[in-house]
């Protein structure tokens, strides 16, 4: 969500067109799901969630690969401008890798270059997590060979898991999904990793380690200005205990999810306005 909020802020500020690929086929090729229907169903949910964030329907196009199959035509075109050795070098694939995984980076490059295929060559910006950088590097390598402009990227910082480290589906309570029940999400927050001391007395004397505190990190996504500054400083100097800080975050996340999920339900009727077909 953080990545897409950045995209949304850029769209609102500069009134720029946004193209959003929803890679339902990737989950199947990389064996994250059991069948393609599951991928398609997940993609339609993601589309509704993106609409609920507030993207401008006049400036935003989303494309689900199983629906917008023209993406494969572009991928075939791009595939002639790279080599298997390049894909191996970027992604570390070997002879045990299934052929779909070998070809999928070309589809990702097609996702990145599609706006230029539709609108003509122009400068484009791709906000991504650092793990997605190989796709941009491959697209940049191919772009000028076909008359496109090399795309640029912004690397977005990861939001840490609530327990520290990465978010993971296999570690319950480490992540909050956008369709999570608000009460459940709040309970996850109350068990999140903090930078608190062993006892309340020690924390009041020494203060909390806000650099280690996941709760403090999450406050940055729900609070701003003096309100954000106060809650971080108060915890750092020991004026606020971790339990109090967790309650503030739990309340904010619960309120956000309640409002957001209501918007997702309303977005059902608007999906077709956003989808490329």
Residue, then its C-alpha position, 0 to 999 in steps of 0.5 A: x500500500x505504501x508504494x501505491x500511496x506514493x504513486x497516488x500522491x504523485x498523480x494528485x500533485x502533477x496530474x499524471x497518467x498512471x498505469x498499474x499492472x496486476x500480475x495474476x499470472x506471476x503467482x501461478x508461474x511461480x507456484x504461489x497459488x494452485x490455479x489461474x482462477x485464484x490468481x484472477x480472483x485475487x487480481x480483481x480484489x486488488x483492483x478494487x483495493x487500488x480504486x478505494x485508495x482514490x486513484x483518478x479514473x480519468x488518469x489511471x489504467x489497470x491491466x490484469x494479464x489474463x484479461x489484457x492479453x495484449x501484454x503478451x504481444x508486447x512481451x514477444x516483441x521485447x523478447x527478441x531484444x534480449x538473451x537467455x544469458x542476460x535473464x540468467x545473469x539478472x535473476x540467477x535462474x538455472x536449468x531446474x527453473x521452469x520455462x515460464x519463470x524464464x519468460x516472465x521477466x520479459x512480461x514484467x519488462x512489458x508491464x514497465x514499457x506498456x505506457x510508451x507502447x500505448x502513448x509513444x516514447x516518453x519519460x516514465x517513473x516506476x516506484x518499486x520495492x528493491x526486490x523489483x529492481x531487476x525488472x526495471x534493469x531488464x526493461x532499461x536494457x531493452x528500451x532503447x533497442x526498440x525506440x523507447x526511453x529508458x524508464x526510471x525508478x524510485x526505490x520504496x523502503x520496506x515496511x517491516x513486519x510487526x514482529x520485526x524482519x519481513x512480513x510473511x504469510x507463514x508467520x501469523x501476526x507479522x503482516x496486516x492485510x487490507x482485507x483483515x478484520x479491523x479488530x484482528x489487525x488491532x490485536x496484531x498491533x498490540x503484540x508488535x515488536x517495540x523498543x521498550x525496556x524490561x520494566x516500565x520503571x526502566x523505560x521511564x528512566x532510559x526511554x525506548x529504542x525508537x529505531x528498533x520499535x516497529x510501532x514507531x515505524x508504523x506511526x509514520x503512515x498514520x500520523x503527521x507533523x507535530x502529532x507524529x513528532x510528539x509520540x516518537x519523542x515521548x517514547x524516546x524519552x520515556x514519557x510514553x510507555x510502549x503499551x500506550x503507543x500501541x493503543x494509538x496505532x491500533x486505533x488508527x489502523x482499526x479506523x483506517x481499515x474500517x473506512x477503507x474496506x467500506x470503500x472497497x465494497x463501493x469500488x465493485x461498480x467502478x472496476x470496468x472504468x479502470x481496466x484495460x481490455 
